[in-house]
């Protein structure tokens, strides 16, 4: 066998392998679905849902308002109409939309209209931003949560609108090693996140509401 023939065989083998890899990635991307939820602090929602088997990615950002490409400071200050939200990409063959919505309601206080836990104001309120095909499932999950709590759930089911990812400093905040100055002193972002979450009372309130049904308390 000549060197030229060997090179051709190797080249064809590599080409086939690359083609199969790209096809697999394409099919995987095609099978993913997206759910956008707002549950107060988007660091916490991201940290919670990235631990769920079947969730590929959870991206903190902003949605629901009219201002294009808002900054974190703009949203927190108010006037943009946006709230902190997380866009969850998931494989429905591994985890269902119904399961994610069930977990979402039991990871928040859906009876609080003024924010979530220690974070107050419109930008920290809760919502589900559903696509047209997700609306009925989201409303059913809301009804189930309300029946379980025995009190009114105010978390609205809204139609999904433009979603704007937050800047890099807020992505994966809960596991960043960069040192920041906080009210708890100099800490890595990961440590600051843990201290904030505990001080904010998120898990304590969720446990009070949902008991053993709370899927993320302690994260």
C-alpha positions, 0 to 999 in steps of 0.5 A: 500500500502506497503512502498516498493511499494510506494518507487518503484512508486516514483522511477519510477516516478523520473526515467521517469521525468529524462528520459523525461528531458534528451530526451528534452535536447537531442532533443533541442541540435539536433535542434540547428545550428551554425554560425561562423562570424568575425566582429571585436571585438568579445566582441561586436559581442557576446554582440549583438547576445546574445540579439537576440531571438533564439540565445542560445549562442555566444562564442568568439574565434579564427578561420581561421588560422593554429595555434592550441589553440592560445592565445589572445596575439598570435592572436593580435600580428599576424602570426597565421592566426586567426581572432577574431570570434564568434560562434553563436548557434541558434534555426532555428525554432525561428530565421533563418540563413538568418535573422542572416546573414542579422543582421551580415552585418548590424552590421559591416562595410563590406567595410573595409579591414583593420579591424573594426572601431578603431581596425586595423589589420588582426586579426580584419577583417570581415568574414563569416565562413560557413558550406557547406550548409550555403555558398549559403545563406551567398553569397546571404546575401553578395550580398543583403548587397552590393546592399543595400550599393551600394558599394563593400562588401569585407567581404569574405565567407569562409569555416568553420574551427577549432574554438578555444574559447577564455579564460574565461576572454574574455567570457561574457566580456560585463557583467562581474563585475570584476574590471580592470585597463583601459585607462578610469581608474578602471572599471568593465569589463562591464563598460569598454566594454561600454566605449570602444565601444563608444570610438571606434565609432562602433555604429556611423559608423554602423549608418552612413552606415546602418541607421535605418537598423542597428539592434544593434547600441546603445548596 
